[in-house]
Amino acid sequence: MRTSLRLGAATALTLLITASAAYAENIKIAYIDPLSGPFAATGTNGLHQYEFAAEKLVNEEGGVLGGMNFEIVAFDNKISPKESLIQLQVAIDQGIRYIVQGNSSGVANALTDAIEKHNRRNPDNRVLFLNYSAVDPALTNDKCNFWHFRFDAHADIKMDALTDVIAENEDIKKVYIIGQDYSFGKAVAAAAVSFLGEKRPDIEIVGNELHPIGKVKDFTPYARKVTASEADAVITGNWGADMLGLGKSIIENGFDGPIYTYYAAADGITAAFGESGKGTLKLVAEGGDNPPDKEKAQEYIRAFKEKYPDGNLSQSRITNVVEMLAQAINEAGTADDVVAVANKLEGMTFSDGLWSGELYMRPQDHQLIQDVHIYGHTDVEAPFDFDNSGYGLKIEDTITNASADIDTTCEMERP
Amino acid sequence: MELIFVNLIDGLVTGLLLFMLSAGLTLIFSMMGVLNFAHASFYMLGAYFGYQISLYTGFWGGLVLAPIIVGVAGAGVERYGLRRVHQYGHVPELIFTFGLALLIEEIVQFIWGKNQVSYGIPEVLQFTAFSIAGNSIPAYKVFMIFISVAIFLGLLYVLTRTRIGMIIQAALSYPKTVEALGHNVPLVFMGVFGAGTALAGVAGVIAGPVLGTFPGMAFVLGSIIFVTIVIGGLGSLWGALIASLLIGWITTFAKSYNLEMADLLTALGFEKPEPIWDSAWRDLWTVTSPQIADILPYMLMVLILIFRPRGLFGKRDV
């Protein structure tokens, strides 16, 4: 009995070792984002973009460190910070060293704290946090740490770019700010007020209000107020159904000035606006034009649409994460020592990615400095449109190396 | 001043839409005693069916066919679901309709996905009917008003002037007697359930293009229609109409005018605590009417339940 037990244990151990040896060829990246619940569509679309990027841009190009492949491992966090911490622990226990996450700054704040703690206590299996979409400025300011890297422009940088464009437009004399009643909506409003006051003190803020998030059935009364205020432009940080409802009501009400947004594209929104959004809807983001300048980016989008006909290649920063991580690992010569990889990643300038423009990972706060564009919603030929609708985004203005000198309060402790 | 007219029209549109949902629900409840939690889900089904059919036949085909399909589905649910559960009492019925609501939402997500679908208003109605002081009233809203008023008049006629209506009214109060007189009461129940859900379907078809067609649309409207029938009085068509319009106007006006609680409290003779951000009453003092617009109907419901439990036009207590 005892012998068989020992034998069994030994066999199990051998199996385990062989199993881990078989997987040692792959560098695993944990994708912790919502894959069920109301935000599942966004999370699933992001996962497809990561899997595709890892496959096309790294594995088919021969991998990193002479033949190791990237493997994306998905973890469903149900967009809850608590669940994310559990999934983070599972990922770490599986020996994963790279965490990517993007949806919700609340989750990102929880993860960055947990990862800093983990890395301090477990110097032998530290992990890196590659944040591709959570835009709370605090993550690269007060709450920054050595292990966190942000690949998206944060909310203040985007607002800085947006207000640059507004400031140049002499026709805009009155601005209406409206957003969802929670931290991000408030941050957008505060940033808009402070930047506009700085750049164009003559602009009058004729409305600054918050509405309940995800609860408004009909935005018509808000749209009436916008018209009644005689605003020339609207600024909103709304996303999802709130973005669509607000935008549609304002346009239907006869407003024809620009509506500056953060998230009025893809995930069904572009298709639903269709013709009505042309000339009015603007969006601030990083990334490429549609179609992109580089031939290989066009090829990449065609291939993606072939594999996922209903998907959108809506987050160009995802390929930046994958490509920059691959380069950092190659330069560091190791994927296991994340400190070496992080040292290569910080201060990296990267310009031969899919999209045009230069990327610079600022070492002070690990905020990626990149070109930020103001896009307009307009006709775009397939496959570069969104939602297969014939409509998409085209660049109207570009702020090169946006906010490269923006202040940061980050005081980073290095290992 | 002009804004008042605009808001009256907006509130009318919202109210009439609410009426089409609550009319069916109030009839179903008063007749069968079933609080149909899945009622708003039939509204969502109406919108999605309307969208799907509009891909082949255009909007108008959807407007005709989708409510019929929803109504048949509703009648089927009554015949093969609710009627079987009915013998076990009200709680199983509640649980059944609750489960049905969840099921419908999952099915909708399964078939059409979690994103908003691009269900738009028909091209013939894409123009501005008229505008008041720079605020345009889209032709589609005028169309919505006409459809809902027509449905209300039709319902009123059927219920009060026709034989079927008389049987329904009688079955509401004395189902046993009506049955003893030789009428098929279960068939009447099935018909009312089917017609009620078909009405919700109509509401879905015409509201989908303006309020958005997405899997959460039933949830957004789900609770407010119960509030409507409680305020209006259970089983009363007039009550449902008045309560819907009341809710439509209250919420629209509260959102359009930034009335501040601070002004009201000052007018009442309270003194504003300074500095306000240190005060325990900060949240109360800084509330504005748009922020609380959507809970005003619930407050109205509480008041109604306290002072007139049978609702505005109801004949029996809730």
Chai-1 contact restraints between the chains, C-beta under 6 A:
chainA,res_idxA,chainB,res_idxB,connection_type,confidence,min_distance_angstrom,max_distance_angstrom,comment,restraint_id
A,A40,B,K114,contact,1.0,0.0,6.0,A-B,restraint_1
A,A41,B,K114,contact,1.0,0.0,6.0,A-B,restraint_2
A,A41,B,N115,contact,1.0,0.0,6.0,A-B,restraint_3
A,K215,B,D294,contact,1.0,0.0,6.0,A-B,restraint_4
A,K217,B,V220,contact,1.0,0.0,6.0,A-B,restraint_5
A,D218,B,T14,contact,1.0,0.0,6.0,A-B,restraint_6
A,T220,B,D10,contact,1.0,0.0,6.0,A-B,restraint_7
A,P221,B,T252,contact,1.0,0.0,6.0,A-B,restraint_8
A,P221,B,K255,contact,1.0,0.0,6.0,A-B,restraint_9
A,P221,B,S256,contact,1.0,0.0,6.0,A-B,restraint_10
A,R224,B,V6,contact,1.0,0.0,6.0,A-B,restraint_11
A,R224,B,N135,contact,1.0,0.0,6.0,A-B,restraint_12
A,R224,B,S256,contact,1.0,0.0,6.0,A-B,restraint_13
A,T227,B,G134,contact,1.0,0.0,6.0,A-B,restraint_14
A,T227,B,N135,contact,1.0,0.0,6.0,A-B,restraint_15
A,A228,B,L3,contact,1.0,0.0,6.0,A-B,restraint_16
A,A241,B,G212,contact,1.0,0.0,6.0,A-B,restraint_17
A,A241,B,F214,contact,1.0,0.0,6.0,A-B,restraint_18
A,L244,B,Q116,contact,1.0,0.0,6.0,A-B,restraint_19
A,L244,B,G212,contact,1.0,0.0,6.0,A-B,restraint_20
A,G245,B,G212,contact,1.0,0.0,6.0,A-B,restraint_21
A,E252,B,P138,contact,1.0,0.0,6.0,A-B,restraint_22
A,N253,B,S136,contact,1.0,0.0,6.0,A-B,restraint_23
A,G254,B,S136,contact,1.0,0.0,6.0,A-B,restraint_24
A,D267,B,N115,contact,1.0,0.0,6.0,A-B,restraint_25
A,G268,B,N115,contact,1.0,0.0,6.0,A-B,restraint_26
A,G268,B,Q116,contact,1.0,0.0,6.0,A-B,restraint_27
A,A271,B,S118,contact,1.0,0.0,6.0,A-B,restraint_28
A,A272,B,Q116,contact,1.0,0.0,6.0,A-B,restraint_29
A,A272,B,S118,contact,1.0,0.0,6.0,A-B,restraint_30
